Amino acid sequence: MIEENKIKNIGTKGFPYATAGMKALERSSWRVQKPVIDYKKCIKCHTCWLLCPDSAYEIDNKGYTHANGKVCKGCAICAVNCPVHCITMEREH
Protein backbone atom coordinates (compact mmCIF):
# COMPACT_ATOMS: atom_id res chain seq x y z
CA MET A 1 0.00 0.00 0.00
CA ILE A 2 1.30 3.46 -0.89
CA GLU A 3 1.37 6.04 1.86
CA GLU A 4 -0.63 9.24 1.33
CA ASN A 5 2.43 11.50 1.61
CA LYS A 6 4.12 9.57 -1.21
CA ILE A 7 1.07 10.16 -3.42
CA LYS A 8 1.19 13.90 -2.69
CA ASN A 9 4.89 13.99 -3.58
CA ILE A 10 4.58 11.72 -6.59
CA GLY A 11 7.36 12.18 -9.08
CA THR A 12 9.89 13.00 -6.39
CA LYS A 13 12.45 10.63 -4.99
CA GLY A 14 12.42 8.51 -8.14
CA PHE A 15 8.77 7.46 -8.12
CA PRO A 16 7.46 7.13 -11.69
CA TYR A 17 4.34 9.07 -12.60
CA ALA A 18 2.16 9.94 -15.55
CA THR A 19 0.02 12.95 -16.27
CA ALA A 20 -3.31 13.07 -18.02
CA GLY A 21 -3.31 14.09 -21.67
CA MET A 22 -0.40 15.15 -23.81
CA LYS A 23 1.52 18.02 -22.28
CA ALA A 24 4.23 18.28 -24.94
CA LEU A 25 2.00 18.70 -28.00
CA GLU A 26 -0.82 21.20 -28.11
CA ARG A 27 -3.47 19.49 -30.19
CA SER A 28 -5.48 22.64 -30.60
CA SER A 29 -3.09 23.63 -33.38
CA TRP A 30 -4.48 20.95 -35.72
CA ARG A 31 -7.92 20.22 -34.24
CA VAL A 32 -10.86 20.91 -36.60
CA GLN A 33 -13.71 20.98 -34.09
CA LYS A 34 -14.05 21.57 -30.35
CA PRO A 35 -16.62 20.51 -27.75
CA VAL A 36 -18.98 23.13 -26.37
CA ILE A 37 -21.04 22.23 -23.29
CA ASP A 38 -24.51 23.60 -22.53
CA TYR A 39 -24.39 23.61 -18.73
CA LYS A 40 -28.16 24.19 -18.49
CA LYS A 41 -28.67 20.67 -19.89
CA CYS A 42 -25.70 18.98 -18.14
CA ILE A 43 -26.68 16.44 -15.45
CA LYS A 44 -23.10 15.98 -14.17
CA CYS A 45 -22.96 12.31 -15.18
CA HIS A 46 -19.26 12.65 -16.11
CA THR A 47 -19.65 10.38 -19.14
CA CYS A 48 -17.52 12.79 -21.20
CA TRP A 49 -14.77 12.71 -18.57
CA LEU A 50 -14.89 8.93 -18.37
CA LEU A 51 -14.84 8.21 -22.12
CA CYS A 52 -12.39 10.88 -23.31
CA PRO A 53 -9.40 9.00 -24.78
CA ASP A 54 -7.06 11.94 -24.08
CA SER A 55 -8.19 12.80 -20.54
CA ALA A 56 -9.02 16.28 -21.80
CA TYR A 57 -11.85 16.80 -19.31
CA GLU A 58 -11.47 18.20 -15.82
CA ILE A 59 -14.14 18.31 -13.10
CA ASP A 60 -14.59 21.55 -11.18
CA ASN A 61 -15.62 21.85 -7.53
CA LYS A 62 -19.31 22.12 -8.51
CA GLY A 63 -19.18 18.81 -10.39
CA TYR A 64 -19.25 20.21 -13.92
CA THR A 65 -16.79 19.02 -16.54
CA HIS A 66 -14.67 21.35 -18.66
CA ALA A 67 -12.71 20.39 -21.76
CA ASN A 68 -9.06 21.43 -21.81
CA GLY A 69 -8.66 23.00 -25.24
CA LYS A 70 -4.93 22.31 -25.37
CA VAL A 71 -5.38 18.55 -24.89
CA CYS A 72 -8.67 17.87 -26.73
CA LYS A 73 -8.20 16.52 -30.25
CA GLY A 74 -11.85 17.03 -31.30
CA CYS A 75 -12.77 13.37 -31.77
CA ALA A 76 -16.41 13.97 -30.62
CA ILE A 77 -16.62 10.82 -28.48
CA CYS A 78 -17.93 13.00 -25.66
CA ALA A 79 -20.69 14.53 -27.79
CA VAL A 80 -21.81 11.21 -29.27
CA ASN A 81 -22.03 9.50 -25.89
CA CYS A 82 -23.57 12.31 -23.81
CA PRO A 83 -26.92 10.96 -22.54
CA VAL A 84 -28.62 14.39 -22.56
CA HIS A 85 -26.84 15.75 -25.68
CA CYS A 86 -25.49 18.81 -23.90
CA ILE A 87 -22.19 18.69 -25.83
CA THR A 88 -22.04 19.96 -29.38
CA MET A 89 -19.02 20.09 -31.63
CA GLU A 90 -18.25 23.48 -33.14
CA ARG A 91 -15.82 24.15 -35.94
CA GLU A 92 -12.57 25.87 -34.96
CA HIS A 93 -11.95 29.31 -36.40
Contact map, one row per residue, 1 for C-alpha under 8 A:
111000000000000000000000000000000000000000000000000000000000000000000000000000000000000000000
111101100000000000000000000000000000000000000000000000000000000000000000000000000000000000000
111111100000000000000000000000000000000000000000000000000000000000000000000000000000000000000
011111110000000000000000000000000000000000000000000000000000000000000000000000000000000000000
001111111000000000000000000000000000000000000000000000000000000000000000000000000000000000000
011111111100000000000000000000000000000000000000000000000000000000000000000000000000000000000
011111111100000000000000000000000000000000000000000000000000000000000000000000000000000000000
000111111100000000000000000000000000000000000000000000000000000000000000000000000000000000000
000011111111000000000000000000000000000000000000000000000000000000000000000000000000000000000
000001111111001110000000000000000000000000000000000000000000000000000000000000000000000000000
000000001111111110000000000000000000000000000000000000000000000000000000000000000000000000000
000000001111111000000000000000000000000000000000000000000000000000000000000000000000000000000
000000000011111000000000000000000000000000000000000000000000000000000000000000000000000000000
000000000011111100000000000000000000000000000000000000000000000000000000000000000000000000000
000000000111111110000000000000000000000000000000000000000000000000000000000000000000000000000
000000000110011111000000000000000000000000000000000000000000000000000000000000000000000000000
000000000110001111100000000000000000000000000000000000000000000000000000000000000000000000000
000000000000000111110000000000000000000000000000000000000000000000000000000000000000000000000
000000000000000011111100000000000000000000000000000000000000000000000000000000000000000000000
000000000000000001111100000000000000000000000000000001110000000000000000000000000000000000000
000000000000000000111110000000000000000000000000000001110000000000000010000000000000000000000
000000000000000000111111110000000000000000000000000001000000000000000010000000000000000000000
000000000000000000001111110000000000000000000000000000000000000000000010000000000000000000000
000000000000000000000111110000000000000000000000000000000000000000000000000000000000000000000
000000000000000000000111111000000000000000000000000000000000000000000000000000000000000000000
000000000000000000000111111110000000000000000000000000000000000000000110000000000000000000000
000000000000000000000000111111100000000000000000000000000000000000001111100000000000000000000
000000000000000000000000011111100000000000000000000000000000000000001111100000000000000000000
000000000000000000000000011111100000000000000000000000000000000000000000000000000000000000000
000000000000000000000000001111110000000000000000000000000000000000000000100000000000000000000
000000000000000000000000001111111100000000000000000000000000000000000001110000000000000000010
000000000000000000000000000001111100000000000000000000000000000000000000010000000000000000110
000000000000000000000000000000111110000000000000000000000000000000000000010000000000000011110
000000000000000000000000000000111111000000000000000000000000000000001001110100000000000011110
000000000000000000000000000000001111100000000000000000000000000000100000010101100000001111000
000000000000000000000000000000000111110000000000000000000000000000000000000000000000001111000
000000000000000000000000000000000011111001000000000000000000000001000000000000000000011100000
000000000000000000000000000000000001111111000000000000000000000000000000000000000000011000000
000000000000000000000000000000000000111111000000000000000000000100000000000000000000010000000
000000000000000000000000000000000000011111000000000000000000000000000000000000000000000000000
000000000000000000000000000000000000011111100000000000000000000000000000000000000001110000000
000000000000000000000000000000000000111111111000000000000000000100000000000000000001010000000
000000000000000000000000000000000000000011111000000000000000000000000000000000000001000000000
000000000000000000000000000000000000000001111100000000000000001110000000000000000000000000000
000000000000000000000000000000000000000001111110000000000000000000000000000000000000000000000
000000000000000000000000000000000000000000011111110000000000000110000000000000000000000000000
000000000000000000000000000000000000000000001111111000000000000000000000000001001100000000000
000000000000000000000000000000000000000000000111111100001000000010000000000011101100000000000
000000000000000000000000000000000000000000000111111100111110000010000000000001000000000000000
000000000000000000000000000000000000000000000111111100000000000000000000000000000000000000000
000000000000000000000000000000000000000000000011111110000000000000000000000011000000000000000
000000000000000000000000000000000000000000000001111111111000000000000000000011000000000000000
000000000000000000000000000000000000000000000000001111110000000000000000000000000000000000000
000000000000000000011100000000000000000000000000000111110000000000000011100000000000000000000
000000000000000000011000000000000000000000000000100111111100000000000010000000000000000000000
000000000000000000011000000000000000000000000000100111111100000000111011000000000000000000000
000000000000000000000000000000000000000000000001100100111110000011110000000000000000000000000
000000000000000000000000000000000000000000000000100000111111000011110000000000000000000000000
000000000000000000000000000000000000000000000000100000001111111111000000000000000000000000000
000000000000000000000000000000000000000000000000000000000111111111000000000000000000000000000
000000000000000000000000000000000000000000000000000000000011111100000000000000000000000000000
000000000000000000000000000000000000000000000000000000000011111100000000000000000000000000000
000000000000000000000000000000000000000000010000000000000011111110000000000000000000000000000
000000000000000000000000000000000000001001010100000000000011111111000000000000000000000000000
000000000000000000000000000000000000000000010101100000001111001111100000000000000000000000000
000000000000000000000000000000000000100000000000000000001111000111110000000000000000000000000
000000000000000000000000000000000010000000000000000000011100000011111001000000000000000000000
000000000000000000000000000000000000000000000000000000011100000001111111000000000000000000000
000000000000000000000000001100000100000000000000000000010000000000111111000000000000000000000
000000000000000000000000011100000000000000000000000000000000000000011111000000000000000000000
000000000000000000001110011100000000000000000000000001110000000000011111100000000000000000000
000000000000000000000000001100100100000000000000000001010000000000111111111000000000000000000
000000000000000000000000001101100100000000000000000001000000000000000011111000000000000000000
000000000000000000000000000000111110000000000000000000000000000000000001111100000000000010000
000000000000000000000000000000000000000000000000000000000000000000000001111110000000000000000
000000000000000000000000000000000110000000000000000000000000000000000000011111110000000010000
000000000000000000000000000000000000000000000001001100000000000000000000001111111000000000000
000000000000000000000000000000000010000000000011101100000000000000000000000111111100001000000
000000000000000000000000000000000010000000000001000000000000000000000000000111111100111110000
000000000000000000000000000000000000000000000000000000000000000000000000000111111100100000000
000000000000000000000000000000000000000000000011000000000000000000000000000011111110100000000
000000000000000000000000000000000000000000000011000000000000000000000000000001111111111000000
000000000000000000000000000000000000000000000000000000000000000000000000000000001111100000000
000000000000000000000000000000000000000011100000000000000000000000000000000000000111110000000
000000000000000000000000000000000000000010000000000000000000000000000000000000111111111100000
000000000000000000000000000000000000111011000000000000000000000000000000000000100101111100000
000000000000000000000000000000000011110000000000000000000000000000000000000001100100111110000
000000000000000000000000000000000011100000000000000000000000000000000000000000100000111111000
000000000000000000000000000000001111000000000000000000000000000000000000010100100000001111100
000000000000000000000000000000001111000000000000000000000000000000000000000000000000000111110
000000000000000000000000000000011100000000000000000000000000000000000000000000000000000011111
000000000000000000000000000000111100000000000000000000000000000000000000000000000000000001111
000000000000000000000000000000000000000000000000000000000000000000000000000000000000000000111
